[in-house]
Amino acid sequence: MGIDLGTANTLVYVLGRGIVLQEPSVVAIDQDLKIPLAVGEDAKRMLGRTPGNVIAVRPLRDGVIADFDTAELMLKHFIRQVHGGRSLAQPRIVIGIPSGVTGVERRAVIDAAMRAGARKVDLIDEPVAAAIGAGLPVDQPIGNMIVDIGGGTTEVAVLSLQGVVLSESVRVAGDELSESIMSYMKKVHNLVIGERTAEDIKIDAGSAYPVGIDDQMVEVRGLHLLSGLPRTVTIKAPEVRESMAEPLAVIVDAVKRTLERTPPELAADIVDRGIMLAGGGALLRGLDTLISHETGIVVHIAPEPLNCVVLGTGKVLETARGLDRVFSSRSG
């Protein structure tokens, strides 16, 4: 079983069946009874809409486990769901995690998976898994550059011969883009909006570069700071782009820094082959154009950017010993 344990979404790949589950990484818990009420999509619908005794939490923050017990509970639920609600003979699990996490954080992921019922746990760095899932020839002596923009982290890596030559992980990604929209609406329009509303604005009218949607308008509903009453404000697409400029600049800078440190032979390969974008952030309109404009290198978007990491874990499982050197940590 391959798992992309993401800050925003968790995806599960089962050998022989492909991707069998794609759910938000959210758990709703009754604080009085200390029991989970909902996991995944059902829990996400409760975000910001729960009564006092119910809390909807995201057990992962910035790509790492922030709430160990809830993460274990979520993994257990997803493993059981994949196998039709019954407990399974302990599976072998390959999990994609950010490359910049510490040894303690890696151990926490392994422990959570083992306690959720795994027989054996292998960890693979997300940029490596994303590159394999995007179909890059990571097993050959060729320079491949991948930029994996998830919910909590952006991973930039140069890969060759099944290994990471150099990488950079910045804790700025999809969540920060949504948060920057929230703070912009508060600062400029005196309107307080929630996480889900900000995400909807990003999807509907968000762009990283002028790409022909600048005349698009979006209605935003929220709480007006001055009157304290619900209010609707209409904003244009360029405003949304302006609100996200700061976190986008951090992502572009990470790409530039990685290119500056790349050995000349591999840099020549990257100029020839281009940069591959993966992860949910790759779906932001004009992001490929922005990175290409800033670096002077052609940028491609992976065929299934959201699924790249989990498809990569699946391919590693299928090739058995063929890609053994890609693992960063193993449970033994």
C-alpha positions in Angstrom: 0.0 0.0 0.0 1.3 3.5 -0.9 0.2 6.6 1.0 0.7 10.2 0.2 0.2 11.6 3.7 -0.4 15.3 2.8 -1.3 18.4 4.8 -4.4 19.0 2.7 -5.3 15.5 1.3 -4.4 11.9 1.9 -4.3 9.5 -1.1 -4.0 5.7 -0.9 -2.7 3.4 -3.6 -3.2 -0.4 -3.3 -1.1 -2.8 -5.4 -3.1 -4.1 -8.3 -6.0 -1.7 -7.7 -4.4 1.7 -8.2 -5.6 4.9 -6.4 -8.5 3.7 -4.2 -8.9 6.7 -1.8 -8.5 10.5 -2.0 -9.8 12.3 1.1 -9.0 15.6 2.9 -6.6 15.1 5.9 -9.2 16.3 8.4 -10.7 14.6 11.5 -13.8 15.8 13.5 -13.6 14.9 17.2 -16.2 15.1 19.9 -14.2 16.7 22.8 -16.6 15.6 25.5 -16.5 11.9 24.5 -13.1 12.0 23.0 -14.3 10.0 19.9 -14.0 10.7 16.2 -17.3 11.8 14.6 -16.0 12.0 11.0 -12.9 11.6 8.9 -12.0 13.0 5.5 -14.6 14.7 3.3 -17.3 14.6 5.9 -15.0 16.2 8.5 -13.8 18.9 6.0 -17.4 20.0 5.5 -17.4 20.7 9.3 -14.4 23.0 9.3 -15.4 26.3 10.8 -19.0 25.1 11.3 -18.9 23.0 14.4 -20.6 23.5 17.8 -18.4 24.1 20.9 -17.9 20.5 21.9 -16.9 19.4 18.3 -13.6 20.3 16.8 -12.5 19.7 13.2 -8.7 19.3 13.2 -6.0 18.8 10.5 -3.5 16.4 12.2 -0.7 17.5 9.7 0.8 20.9 9.5 3.5 22.0 7.1 3.8 18.4 5.9 4.5 16.9 9.3 2.4 15.3 12.1 1.3 18.0 14.5 -1.2 15.8 16.4 0.1 12.2 16.7 -3.0 10.5 18.1 -5.3 12.1 15.5 -2.9 11.2 12.7 -2.9 7.6 13.9 -6.7 7.5 14.1 -7.0 9.0 10.6 -4.5 6.4 9.1 -6.4 3.5 10.9 -9.7 4.8 9.4 -8.3 5.1 5.9 -6.6 1.7 6.0 -9.9 0.1 7.2 -11.9 2.0 4.6 -9.7 0.8 1.7 -10.3 -2.8 2.8 -14.1 -2.5 3.0 -14.3 -1.7 6.7 -12.6 -4.8 7.9 -9.2 -5.0 9.6 -6.6 -6.4 7.3 -3.6 -8.7 7.7 -0.9 -6.1 8.3 0.1 -4.3 5.1 3.4 -3.1 3.9 3.2 0.6 3.6 5.3 3.1 1.6 4.6 6.7 2.7 5.7 9.9 0.9 7.0 12.7 3.3 8.6 16.1 2.8 12.4 15.9 2.3 13.1 18.6 4.9 11.7 16.8 7.9 13.8 15.9 10.9 14.7 12.4 12.1 12.2 12.7 15.0 9.4 13.7 12.6 10.3 10.7 10.3 10.1 8.4 13.4 6.7 9.9 14.3 5.3 9.0 10.8 6.7 5.4 11.0 5.3 5.0 14.6 1.9 6.3 13.6 1.7 3.9 10.6 2.9 0.9 12.7 0.3 1.6 15.4 -2.3 2.0 12.7 -1.6 -1.7 11.7 1.3 -1.7 9.3 3.7 -4.7 9.1 6.5 -2.7 7.6 6.9 1.0 6.8 9.2 2.6 4.2 9.5 6.4 3.8 10.2 8.0 0.5 10.9 11.7 0.0 8.0 13.4 -1.7 10.0 15.0 -4.5 11.4 11.6 -5.4 8.0 10.0 -5.3 6.5 12.9 -7.3 9.2 12.6 -10.0 8.6 8.8 -10.3 4.8 9.4 -10.5 5.3 12.1 -13.1 7.3 9.7 -15.3 10.7 11.3 -15.0 13.7 8.9 -15.6 15.0 9.1 -12.1 16.9 5.8 -12.4 19.2 7.2 -15.2 22.2 9.5 -14.9 20.2 12.4 -16.1 19.4 15.6 -14.2 15.7 15.9 -13.4 14.2 18.9 -11.6 10.9 18.6 -9.8 8.9 21.3 -7.9 6.2 19.6 -5.7 3.8 22.2 -4.3 1.5 20.6 -1.7 -0.7 22.1 1.0 2.0 22.7 3.7 5.3 22.5 1.9 7.0 23.2 -1.4 9.7 20.7 -2.3 12.3 21.6 -4.9 14.8 18.9 -5.9 17.3 17.9 -8.5 17.4 14.1 -9.0 19.7 11.7 -10.7 20.4 7.9 -10.5 17.5 7.2 -7.9 18.9 9.8 -5.5 18.4 13.4 -4.5 21.5 15.4 -5.6 20.2 18.5 -3.8 16.9 19.7 -2.5 15.2 22.5 -0.7 12.0 22.3 1.3 10.1 25.5 2.2 7.1 25.5 4.4 5.2 27.8 2.1 2.6 26.2 -0.2 -1.2 26.0 -0.8 -2.2 26.8 2.8 -0.1 30.0 2.8 -1.6 31.1 -0.5 -5.1 30.8 1.1 -3.9 32.5 4.3 -2.5 35.4 2.3 -6.0 35.8 0.6 -7.6 35.9 4.1 -5.2 38.6 5.4 -5.7 40.6 2.2 -9.5 40.6 2.5 -9.1 41.7 6.2 -6.6 44.4 5.5 -8.0 45.9 2.3 -11.8 45.1 2.5 -12.3 44.8 6.3 -13.8 41.4 5.6 -13.1 38.3 7.8 -13.4 35.1 5.7 -12.8 31.5 6.6 -10.2 29.0 5.3 -12.7 27.3 2.9 -13.9 30.6 1.4 -10.2 31.6 0.8 -9.5 28.3 -0.9 -12.6 28.7 -3.2 -11.4 32.2 -4.2 -7.9 30.8 -5.0 -9.5 28.1 -7.2 -12.0 30.3 -8.9 -10.0 33.5 -9.6 -6.4 32.8 -8.5 -3.5 33.2 -10.8 0.3 33.6 -10.5 0.8 35.5 -13.8 -1.6 37.5 -16.1 -3.2 34.6 -18.1 -6.4 36.1 -19.6 -8.7 35.9 -16.6 -8.1 39.5 -15.3 -11.6 40.6 -16.1 -13.1 37.8 -13.9 -15.0 39.0 -10.8 -15.7 36.9 -7.7 -18.3 37.6 -4.9 -16.8 37.1 -1.4 -19.1 36.7 1.6 -17.8 37.2 5.1 -18.1 39.2 8.3 -17.5 42.9 8.1 -15.0 44.1 10.7 -16.5 47.6 11.3 -20.2 46.7 11.4 -19.8 43.2 12.7 -22.5 42.1 10.2 -22.3 39.7 7.2 -21.3 41.5 4.0 -20.7 40.6 0.3 -17.7 42.2 -1.5 -16.9 41.8 -5.2 -13.2 41.6 -6.1 -11.3 41.1 -9.4 -8.8 38.4 -10.3 -5.8 40.8 -10.3 -6.5 41.5 -6.6 -6.3 37.8 -5.8 -3.0 37.6 -7.7 -1.7 40.6 -5.8 -2.7 39.1 -2.4 -0.7 35.9 -3.2 2.4 37.7 -4.5 4.5 37.2 -1.3 4.2 33.4 -0.8 4.6 32.9 -4.6 7.9 34.9 -4.5 9.2 32.5 -1.7 8.4 29.5 -4.0 10.2 31.1 -7.0 13.2 32.0 -4.8 13.5 28.4 -3.7 13.6 27.3 -7.3 16.2 29.9 -8.2 18.4 28.9 -5.2 18.3 25.3 -6.1 19.2 26.0 -9.7 22.2 28.2 -8.5 23.6 25.2 -6.5 23.1 22.6 -9.3 26.3 21.0 -10.7 26.9 22.2 -14.3 26.3 18.8 -16.1 22.9 18.4 -14.3 22.1 22.1 -14.9 22.6 21.5 -18.7 20.2 18.5 -18.5 17.6 20.7 -16.8 17.9 23.4 -19.4 17.3 20.7 -22.1 14.5 18.9 -20.3 12.8 21.7 -18.3 11.4 21.8 -14.8 8.4 19.6 -13.8 5.7 21.0 -11.6 3.7 18.6 -9.4 1.3 18.8 -6.4 -2.0 20.7 -6.0 -0.2 24.0 -6.3 0.8 23.2 -9.9 -2.9 23.7 -10.8 -2.7 27.4 -10.0 -3.2 29.3 -13.3 0.0 30.8 -14.7 2.4 29.4 -12.1 4.3 27.5 -14.8 4.6 30.8 -16.8 5.8 32.7 -13.7 8.6 30.2 -12.9 9.6 30.0 -16.6 9.6 33.8 -16.8 11.8 34.1 -13.7 14.3 31.3 -14.5 14.4 31.3 -18.3 13.7 27.5 -18.3 10.7 25.8 -19.9 8.3 24.5 -17.2 6.0 21.5 -17.6 3.0 20.5 -15.5 2.8 16.8 -14.6 -0.2 14.9 -16.3 -1.9 14.3 -12.9 -0.2 16.8 -10.5 -2.4 15.9 -7.5 -1.7 12.2 -7.8 2.1 12.3 -8.6 3.3 11.4 -5.1 0.9 8.5 -4.5 1.5 7.2 -8.1 5.2 7.3 -7.3 4.8 5.2 -4.1 2.7 2.7 -6.2 5.4 2.4 -8.9 8.0 1.8 -6.2 5.9 -1.0 -4.7 5.4 -2.5 -8.2 9.0 -2.6 -9.2 9.9 -4.3 -5.9 13.7 -4.3 -5.8 14.2 -2.1 -8.9 14.0 1.2 -7.0 15.2 0.1 -3.6 17.7 3.0 -3.2 14.9 5.6 -3.2 13.9 5.1 0.4 15.0 7.6 2.9 13.9 5.7 6.1 12.7 2.2 6.9 11.1 0.6 9.9 13.3 -2.4 9.7 
